[in-house]
Structures are given as structure tokens and as C-alpha cells.
């Protein structure tokens, strides 16, 4: 599909979302909430499709991360630079999710929170609140690749294996460039799981 067609598709998706949003404010006679969610999903898909057509970086849904509590997931990061473990409360608050990232190039966690997520550079390019993504055509990964290219042992093939992961939590955003990850769920408390993650790095 041509870029112009993608632009028209995105504009139509925006109008549809506006219509569904207006219907939410009125008297409900059917599945207005479901209609709004489907319209929002359509908008995000249109954003991604246009960004892809323009060869721009954009956020793509990423499977494999167990769902978290939207209100207070309490994410914690344990890292020594080359390794990183992310821990957070699952949707069932008596469960802790432990995500270990493999062959980490860089990791960061902090702003923005959900109240200012609209200011994130990937807003309008498929980014969703309270969701896990990979970033296609990641500018951060490319920046890291250029920095590392000066090393005498630089291997360009290695950088094709990296993924930019981005998770949008309530109070912070987590991002990591790594070759992959594994996720598990434990019944341990968050404090216990954090201590175990730290012990694993120190031993």
C-alpha cells in the first residue's frame, strides 16, 4: 500500500476513534467500550503501518511478557551492565514476574510515566500505555551500534541479533537493548525475588 493510502487510513482511524469516544460519553446501548477499544487498536495499527511505510522507528506489540498490574506494578531493575533482570507485580498481585534479558547492550528505566506518555518520541507511532513492545528501526540501537563500531573487535553481524524492548508501566518506562529474554512467574515476594536476582548477579 502506498504511503498516501496509509495516511488516509490513519486519518480515517482517528475519525473513527473520535466517534467511538463520543459514543462512550452518551447513554450506552450496546458494546460501546468494546467498540472504542477496537477503534483504538485500529488506530495503533494504522500508526505502525504508516511509520513502516516511511521507514521510521515505531513500537510493535511484543509477546512473552506476562501481564502486570496496571495501577501499581512496582517494577524493579537489577543490573550489572551486561546482564539485567526486570521484576514487577503480575496482574495477580500475589505473583511476581521475573524477566531476565540476555546479552544486554544497554538498559534504562525512568521517565516518562503514563501521565506524560504522549510526550514520548514513539507516541503516534504505535506506542500503547501499560504494554510491552519491541521498537522497529530503533534509533537507540543504531546509536549504540555506531558507538561500538569503533572497537577493533566490532562485529556488525552481532548487532542484527539485538532487539529494543520497551515496556510502559504506570510510573516509569523500561527499555532494554538485548539479544533476547526469558520470563517466569514466582510466588516469592517482590523483596525476595529482588534479593534472588541480585544474588544471581553477584555469584
C-alpha positions in Angstrom: 0.0 0.0 0.0 1.3 3.4 -0.9 2.3 6.0 1.7 -0.6 8.2 0.7 -3.1 5.4 1.2 -1.5 4.7 4.7 -2.0 8.4 5.6 -5.7 8.3 4.6 -6.1 5.0 6.5 -4.6 6.7 9.6 -6.9 9.7 9.3 -9.9 7.5 9.0 -8.9 5.6 12.1 -8.6 8.8 14.0 -12.1 9.9 13.0 -13.4 6.5 14.0 -11.8 6.7 17.4 -13.3 10.2 17.9 -16.7 8.8 17.0 -16.4 5.9 19.4 -15.1 8.2 22.1 -18.2 10.5 21.7 -20.4 7.4 22.0 -18.8 6.5 25.3 -19.9 9.8 26.8 -23.5 9.2 25.9 -26.0 6.6 27.0 -24.7 3.1 26.4 -27.0 0.9 24.3 -24.5 -1.7 23.2 -20.8 -2.6 23.3 -19.5 1.0 23.3 -16.5 0.1 25.4 -15.5 -2.8 23.1 -16.1 -0.6 20.0 -13.8 2.0 21.4 -11.1 -0.5 22.2 -11.3 -2.0 18.7 -11.1 1.5 17.2 -8.0 2.3 19.3 -6.4 -0.9 18.2 -7.1 0.0 14.6 -5.5 3.4 15.2 -2.3 1.9 16.6 -2.1 -0.5 13.6 -2.5 2.4 11.2 0.2 4.4 13.0 2.6 1.4 12.7 1.8 0.8 9.1 2.4 4.5 8.2 5.7 4.6 10.2 6.8 1.4 8.5 6.0 2.8 5.0 8.1 5.8 5.9 10.9 3.7 7.2 10.6 5.3 10.7 11.1 3.7 14.0 7.8 2.6 15.7 6.5 0.4 18.5 5.3 -3.1 17.8 3.5 -5.3 20.3 5.8 -7.9 21.9 4.6 -11.3 23.2 6.2 -13.1 26.1 5.9 -10.6 28.9 3.3 -11.7 31.5 0.7 -9.0 32.1 1.2 -6.7 35.0 -0.9 -4.8 37.5 -1.8 -1.6 35.7 -2.1 0.5 38.8 1.0 -0.4 40.9 3.3 -2.9 39.1 6.3 -1.7 41.2 8.9 -2.5 38.6 12.5 -3.1 39.9 15.7 -3.3 37.8 18.7 -5.4 38.9 21.6 -5.0 36.5 25.4 -5.1 36.3 25.6 -3.6 32.8 26.0 -6.8 30.8 23.1 -8.5 32.5 19.7 -7.2 33.5 16.7 -8.6 35.4 13.4 -6.8 35.5 10.9 -7.7 38.3 7.3 -6.5 38.6 4.0 -7.5 40.1 1.8 -9.5 37.8 -1.8 -8.9 37.2 -2.5 -11.3 40.1 -0.7 -9.3 42.8 0.5 -12.4 44.7 2.6 -13.3 41.7 6.0 -11.6 40.8 7.2 -11.7 37.2 11.0 -12.1 36.7 12.3 -11.2 33.3 16.0 -11.9 32.5 17.5 -10.2 29.5 20.3 -12.0 27.6 23.4 -10.3 26.2 22.4 -6.8 27.2 23.9 -3.9 25.3 22.2 -1.2 27.4 19.3 -0.7 29.8 17.4 2.2 31.3 14.3 2.9 33.4 12.6 6.1 34.4 10.5 8.8 32.8 8.0 9.1 31.2 5.2 7.9 33.4 1.7 7.3 32.0 0.5 10.8 32.5 3.1 12.2 30.0 3.4 9.2 27.7 2.0 11.4 24.9 5.4 13.2 25.0 7.4 10.1 24.2 9.0 10.1 20.8 7.1 7.0 19.8 3.7 8.5 20.7 1.7 8.4 17.5 3.8 5.5 16.2 2.1 2.5 17.8 3.1 3.1 21.4 0.5 1.9 24.0 0.3 2.5 27.7 0.7 -0.5 30.0 2.0 -2.7 27.3 5.2 -4.5 26.1 6.8 -3.6 22.7 9.8 -4.0 20.5 10.9 -0.9 18.6 11.3 -1.5 14.9 14.1 0.5 13.3 15.3 1.6 16.7 17.3 4.8 16.8 18.7 3.8 20.2 20.0 0.5 18.9 21.5 2.3 15.9 23.2 4.8 18.2 24.7 2.0 20.2 25.9 0.2 17.1 27.7 3.3 15.8 29.4 3.8 19.2 30.6 0.2 19.3 31.7 0.3 15.6 35.0 2.0 16.7 36.0 -1.2 18.6 38.7 -3.3 16.9 36.6 -6.4 17.6 33.4 -4.9 16.3 31.1 -7.5 14.6 28.3 -6.0 12.5 26.5 -9.3 12.3 26.1 -9.3 16.1 24.0 -6.2 16.0 21.4 -7.7 13.7 20.5 -10.0 16.6 19.7 -7.2 19.1 16.1 -6.1 19.9 15.0 -2.9 21.6 12.4 -3.8 24.2 10.1 -1.1 25.7 7.6 -1.6 28.5 5.3 1.2 29.6 4.4 1.0 33.3 2.2 3.3 35.4 5.1 5.3 36.9 8.0 4.6 34.6 9.1 3.3 31.2 11.6 0.4 30.9 13.8 0.0 27.9 16.5 -2.6 27.1 18.6 -3.5 24.1 19.4 -7.1 24.3 19.5 -10.3 22.2 16.5 -11.8 24.0 14.7 -12.5 27.2 13.1 -15.2 29.3 10.2 -14.6 31.7 9.0 -16.6 34.7 6.4 -16.1 37.4 7.1 -16.8 41.0 5.1 -16.8 44.3 8.0 -15.2 46.1 7.5 -11.7 47.5 8.9 -8.9 45.4 11.6 -8.3 48.0 12.6 -12.0 48.0 12.7 -12.1 44.2 14.8 -8.9 44.1 17.3 -10.4 46.5 17.5 -13.6 44.5 18.1 -11.6 41.3 20.9 -9.6 43.0 22.5 -12.8 44.4 22.5 -14.3 40.9 24.4 -11.3 39.6 26.9 -11.4 42.4 27.7 -15.1 42.3 
